[in-house]
Amino acid sequence: MPSVDITVRLNDQLLLQNPILTASGTFGYGDDVPDLVDVNRLGGLVTKSITLHPREGHSPPRIAETPSGMLNAIGLANIGVDRFCDEKLAFLASLDTTVIVSIAGSSFAEYQEVMEIIEARQPGIAGYEINVSCPNVKEGGMEFGVSAQMTEGLTRTLRALTDRYLIIKLSPNVTTIADIAIAAEVGGADAVSAINTVVGMGIDPLTGKYQLSTGMGGLSGPAIRPIALAAVFKIAQVVHIPIIGIGGIMNIEDVVMFLRAGAHAVQIGTANYRDPGIGVHIARDLPSYLEQLGIQQLSEVRGTAIP
């Protein structure tokens, strides 16, 4: 049996059993496929983004397939923080894996109120991922994610509300993603995750109709992997906090690419739609793959990309 250590130490309090997490919005609240996937075998679960009030999201069509990926304009559809606390927190606390709750908002006050409501319930969760980078809603989110000053300010505001692990999710739709990452670190973030979807669009050539009801939305999947990999590499050169890589990860080789670029862990998103168990399968096979490379600890891989 392989003896490779694939645990990931994110800080003194938080140890992941492996580097594979689910990406927000692609795995619901972790209770959608209990008969298909044992989420306790994942390194962690990141929930669908939660907002202050319930959101129905955008009208269909909200998803369109593209070469090597997909477009989506879900619009942060979710049950709202009150129902989330009443209906989901107990289940999440019962899981034997790291649980990260994703929060989204349209103002500093909304982010703050959502976190305060969850914190007041003394949730059995490890931390929060702050979605400041959603490209398919008209208000909020991206305003914070494209400004280093606003990202730092929001991070400071939320840092003051919790001692739990705090991750800021970064957008690729910026001039210099490294500057936004630095701002998150200065504001008190424990980690950054990168990247969220890239702004994209699809048009039916016969009818001229948008493929998404909103026109533009977020592009994900293997098509954005090179962009995500470059972003992680750039960020790793300028911050001292962990990076969680996201973008088009489909297999073990993709995971190792992100680790070599400087990521501590990864999130799997679009691939979950094709196979909800993909993360568990990768986590299972990762030790054997690393052993073939002569690696005994996952940390030996991190940041080893060379010219």
C-alpha positions, 0 to 999 in steps of 0.5 A: 500500500502507498505510504505517501502523506497527502494531508495538507496543513493550512494553518495550526488549526486546520488539517485537510486529509487530502488536497481535494475540495469541491468548488462552490456552486457545483456540489450543492450543500453536500447532501444532494448525492449521498448514495453516489458519493461519500463526501467524508473521503474528500479533503473538504466541501465548499458549499453553494454561496449563501446570501442574506435573502433567498435568490431564485437566480436567472431565468433559463437557459442558465447553462450552455455547453462550450468546447472544453467547458461550459457557460453558466449564469445561475445568478447565485440561486440559493435558499438564503442564510436563515433556511441554510442555518435551519436546514443545512448546518446540522448536516454539515456539522455531522460530516467527517470532513472539512466544511467551508461555507461560501458567502456572497453579497451585494454590500459590505453590510450584507456580507457582514450580516450573513456571517454574523447570522451563521456565527451566532449559531456556533456552526460546526464548520471550519471556515468561510470562502468569500465570493467576491468574484461572481461574474454572472450577477448584476450587483455586488461581488465583482465590485469587490473582487476587481478592487484591491482597496475594496477587497482589503476592506471587506476582508478586514471587516469579515476578519473581525467577525470570526476566528474561523478559516477565511478564504477570499475567492479571486476573479480572473477578470482583473488587470493584476490578480496578484495585487488583489491577492496581496490585498486579501492577505493584508486584510487578514485572509488565511488563504485565497482561492483562484480562480472563479469563472472567466466572463464568456458568451455564446450566441446561436449562429442560426437565430442570433439568440444568446445561449444564456438568458443573460447574454454573458456568464461565467466560463468554466472547465478545461478551457480556463485551466491554463488561465487558472494555472498562470494565476496561481503561479503569479499569486504564489510569487507574492503572498505567504498564505496558502492558495487553493487552485480552481479551474478545469481540473479533471484528473490527477495530472491537473491536480499536480499541475496546480500543486507545482504552480504553488497551490496547497490544495485544489477545488474541483468544479465543472467535472462534478457535473460529469462525475460527482465522485471524481474528487473522491476517485482522485483523492483515492489514487493520488498517493499511488501517483505520487509514489511513482514520482518518488514523492513521499509527502505532498508538500514536496510537490508544491511550487516545483515548477521550473523553467 
